[in-house]
Amino acid sequence: MSEPTVPQKAPIAIDVTAGTEYWWCSCGKSRTQPFCDGAHSGSEFTPIPYKATETKTIWFCACKHTSDQPVCDGSHSKL
């Protein structure tokens, strides 16, 4: 498996809305980080869906190495 591009090491805080589905970029090449813009096309990467169960701030992973996709788990501190 290929390694994703690391657009930035720090997570990105996003205010999500309950009931809304978001598509997290797993390849790291999207220009609309942390969300997918289709830049993965032709690669082995696919976007990861996240459905907000409540309206709140979520820290989405931007280093693309979290084991809790799409939410930051602190993996960026080991890069």
Buried (B, 14 or more C-beta within 10 A) or exposed (E): EEEBBEBEBEBBEBEBEEEEEBBBBBBBBBEEBBBBBEBBEEEEBEBBEBEBEEEEEBBBBBBBBBEEBBBBBBBBEEE
